[in-house]
């Protein structure tokens, strides 16, 4: 199959669009925000939000709708020649939408039935148990009464997670029954079915992988940044970026890769995928599998010196895995910044470190994503200090 034009679809898609453009593909995009820099690399970009000077971009929780993304995809496919669709975050829990997308234009990556199996919480953790892969005890609860019973059986502390969602939104920790009631209220706003999971204290991490029908390789092991107040993130488990690579011993890194490759192979995933985990006393506990491009994409590309979109397409369509070079000694960070108050967007375009740039003059509501920052340094300590100092500069502009 010859691929010339790709349609990138999802919520957090800018890095994937940049990668596709650098790989030489014609890039089309359908996303939620429609940021200024995303539009600069696309032949056409349609978005749920129509950013305008003086107008609010609204609240993601109120405005995001996968069905609208599907409607916008239909518009683009109707008037353009699209060779394949690439899925990013925001659609993995909406199998009906994925099936319709796949019928419109083939998804390059995991087919909807595989994604559905991976994202079904009951099936996923049952399979991890069968594989003897370390993971937190996890059970689905229907209603608060069941949640209380399951939490008692599992043993506090626990975390409550929505069955559908991404980015760590609405996840809450509970150390007793009273806190469970509040945590359940947050996690069950859209559905009373929630996941009760034993809380594992440790370092949030992820592994970025590329796989074919026959083989899989780990590209990088990454540190996940969750709930950092310095970024304006108000969700305690909210995703606000990553550092690539994870600063850990070789033995721990090897364990992370081994476990992740075992899981990806078992579920027959292809292309770019990510495994989320918590490292506790050197043991990687798998907590989630993301069968699509991850937010780590640009940092992984910088460290490995690979074009991940090209690798993704070749692994899916040609069964080819990339040859890994020696990893860079540099540390790359991506920080997602959130607006500390209702703000009018200044001109961020002069900063080479800033991505996901809203239109100048648009209004970003308090707590909503503002932009991303991508930076490099020689060590984890230096990159944290350097990026936080830069973050202060950016946030002081608004």
N, C-alpha and C positions, 0 to 999 in steps of 0.2 A: 504494500500500500504506500503510495507516494503522498507525503504530507507537505503542503505548502502553507495553508492557512489554519490557524488554531483559534478556537474560541475558549477563553479562560473564564470560568464561572465560579462565583462564590462570594465570600465576604472579604477575606484578607487575601487579595489576589495580586497586588502590585508587584511583589518580588517574582512571582511566576510569569507575569506579563513581561517584565524586564528581561528575564531569562529567555523567554521565547523570542523576543525581539533580537537579543544578542545572538541567538542561535540561527537567525536568518529567516524565521517564520513570519508570515503576515499575521498580525495579532489583532484579534477582536476580543472585546471584554464585556461581560455583564456582571455587575457587582452591586453592592449596597450604597457605597458612598460616592463613587464617581470623582475621585480626587484629581486635582490638576495635573500632577505628574503622571498618573496612570494614563490619562487621556493623551499625553504627549507621545506615548509609544504605541498607541493603538490606531488602527485604520478606522475603527468605530468603537465607541464605548457607550453603553446604555446602563443607567443606574436607577435604583429606587429613589435615592435622594437627588433632588435637583438643586445643587448649590447655587445660591445667588447672594449678592451683596445685600446685607441688611436683613436677610431671611434666616430663620433658624433651621439647622439640619435635623432638629427633632431628637427624639430618644430612640435608640436602637431597639429596645424592648417593645416599643409601641409600633414601630414602622417596618421592622424586618419581616418579610414574608417570602418564603421560598417559591410560592406560587407566582408571585410577581416576577421573580427572577426567570421562571419558566416562560412567562408571557413575553418578557424582553428577549429571551433567547429565540423564541419563535419569530420575532420581528427581524432579528439579525439573520437567521438562517433563511428566511424567506427571500431576502434580497442580496445575499452574498454566498459565495461558494466556500463552505466550511468543510475541511477535511476531517476534523476531529475536535471533540470537546475535552477539555482538561478540567478536572474538579479540584477546587480548593475548599477551605473551611466553610461550614454553614449549611451543607447539603447532606452530609453523611447520615443523618438521622431521618431523612425524608425520602424514603425509598420510592414512593409513588412518583415523586418529581424526577428522581434519577432515572426511573424506567421511561418516563416520557421523553426526557432529554436523550436517552440512549436510542429511542425510536426515531427521533428527529435527525440526529447525527451521532455516529458511534462515539462512545466515551473511550478515550485512549487511557487505559488504566483498568482498575478493578470494575467488573460488571456489577450492576445493582444487586443481584442475588448474593454475591460474595460480600458486598458491603453490608447488606442487611444481616447476614449471619455474624459478621464481626461486631456489629454495633448492638446486637441483641445481648443485653447484659447477662441474662440467665444462661444463654448458650455459651457466651464467651468465657465466663468464669468456670463453667462446668468443664469446658475444654481445657482450660489452664490446669484445673485439678487433675484431669486425666493425663496431661502431659508432665505432671509433677513440676510445674513451673511455679516458683514462689509468687504469691499474690495475697493481698489482704482478703480476709473472709468477707464475702459480699453476698447479700440477699436482697431480692426485690420485695418491697412492702407495698401493700394496697391499703391505704388509709393509715391514720395516726395510731389506731389501736394495734394494728399489725406491726407498725414501726417500733412501738414501745416494746412489744414482745420480742421482736428480732434483735433490737439493741441490747436487751437484757441477756438474750442467749449468746450474742457475740461478745458482749462485755465492753463497757465504756473504757476509753473514749471512742466515739464513732464519728463518721462524717455522713451527712445526708446529701445526696446528689440527685438532681433532676434526671429523669430517664432520657430526656431529649435536651441537648444543649452542647455548648462548646465554650472554650475560653475560661472555664472555671467559674462562670456566672451562677450565682445562687447556691453554691456549695457552702455548707456550714458544718463546723465541728461542734460536737456536743459531749460534755463530760458527765452529764447526768440527765435524768428524765425531764427536768424543767427546761434545760437548754435544748433537749431534743424537740420539745414542742415548738420552740421558736425556729429551730433549724428546719423542721418539717414544714412549717408555714412558708419559709422562704423557698424551699426546694419544690413545693407542690403547687405553686401558683397556677401552673398550666395543666397539671396532671397529678392526680393523687397517687399514682404509681411512682415510687421513688426508690433509689438504691441506698441501702444502708450498708456501710462498709467500715470495717475495723480501721481505726486511725493508726497509721504507721508513722512514727516520728523519724524524720530523716531528711535527706537532700533530694528535692524534686529534680528529675533528670529525664532525658529522652535519648533515643537512638534514631538516627536518620539512616534509612536503608534504601537500596535499589535491588529489585528482584525480577527474575524471569520465571517462566513455568518450571524451570529446572534448577535454578540456583539463586542465591541471595548473597549480597555483601553489605556489611555495615560501613557507612561512609564516615560518620562521626558520632561520638557520644557527647551530649550537650547538657549544660546546666540550664534548668528552667528557672525563670524569675517569676515568682508569684506574690501578689499582694503587696508590692513595694509602695509604701506611702510616698517615697520620693518622686514617683512617676505620676502621682495623683490618683492612683488606683484605689478605689474604695471597697472593692470586693476582697475579702480575706484570702481567697484562693484564686483570685482573678489573674489570668495570664497577662504579664506585662513585659515579656521579652525572654531573651536567652543569651547565654554566653557559649561560644564554640571555640575550643573544645572544653569539656568538663575537666577541671583540674583534680585529677585523682590518680591513684597508683595504677600501674599497668595491669596488675592482677584484677582489680575492680573493673577497669575498662573492658578487659577481656571477658569477664563474667557478663557484663551488660550486653556486649555484642553477641555472645553465645546464646543467651536467653532470647534476645530479640530475634535473631535469625531463626531459632527454633520455632518461635511463635509465627513469624511471617511465612515460613515454609509450610507449617501445618495448615494455615488457612488459605494456602495457594494464592497469595497476593502477588501482583505484578506491579512494576513501576516504582514510583517514589512512595514510600510509606514511613510512618513513624510509630515508635513504641514509647509510651510514657511510663515512667516507673518512679518509685521512691527507693533511694539507697539507704539502708539501715544496717549499721555494723557490717558494711561491705557486701550485703546481700541485696540484689536488685529485685524489688517486689513490683511486678507488672500491674499497672492500674488501668491502662487503656491502650487501644490500638487505633491509630488514625490511618485509614486506608486511602490517603490522598496527600497532596503536598502540605507541608507544615510551615509554620511561621519562622522556622530556622533557615529557610531556603537560602537567602542571600549570604548569611554568615557561613553556612556549609560550603557554598560555592567559593567563597573567599579562602577558606582554609584548605579545601581540597583542590582548588584550581580547576574545577570541573564546571561544565554548563549542565545544570540538573535537568533542564527541560529537554535538551538533546539526549541526555542519558535516559530520561523517562521514556521518550518516544522510541528510542532504539531498543530498550529492554522490553517494552510492550509489543512492538511490531516486528522486531528482528531477532529477539531472544539474545541480545548482546548486553553484557555487563561492562562497565567502564574499567579501565586499568587505573588502579589507585597509585598516585605518586606519593612521595613522602609528605606527610602533613606539614603545613607551615608551622613555624614556632610562634606565630602571632596568635593573639586572642581577639576574637571579634564579638561585639555585643550588638544586640538589637534591643532597644528600649521603646515600648509603646507608651506615649505620654497621654494623660487624660486631663481634660480641662478642669482646673481647680475651682472655677466659677463660670457663670454664663459669660462668654467671651466673644469678642469680635476678632476674627483671625487677622493677624498682621501678615506682612509679606515674608514667608519663610523660604522663598525660592533662591535666595542668595546663599543659603547654607548647604554646602555639598553633603553634609552629614544627615540632612533631614529627608525623610521619605513620607509617603502618604500625605501629601501636602494639600490641605483644603484651599478653596478659592479665597483670595484676599477679600476681606469684608464680610464673609459668611459668618453666621453666629453658631458657636458650638455651646451646647448646654453643659451645665456642671456635671462632671463625672463621665462625660462622653469622650471617646477617642479623639485626640487632637492631631497627632502626627507620630511618626516613628523616628528614632535616631539610630544611625548605624556608625560605629566607630571601631578603631583598632588600637591595640597597645601590646606591649611585650609581656605582660603578666596579668593575671586576674585582678590583683590588687590595684594595679595602675589603671586598668580599663574601667573598674568600678568608680574610682575617684575621678578620672577624666570624664566619663559619661555623666556622672551626677553633677559635676560642675557645669558641663555644657547644658544639661537639662535645666538647671537653675536659670541660665541665660535665656533659654527658649521660653520658659514659663514666665519669666519677668517681663517679657515683651507684651504679654496680653493683659 
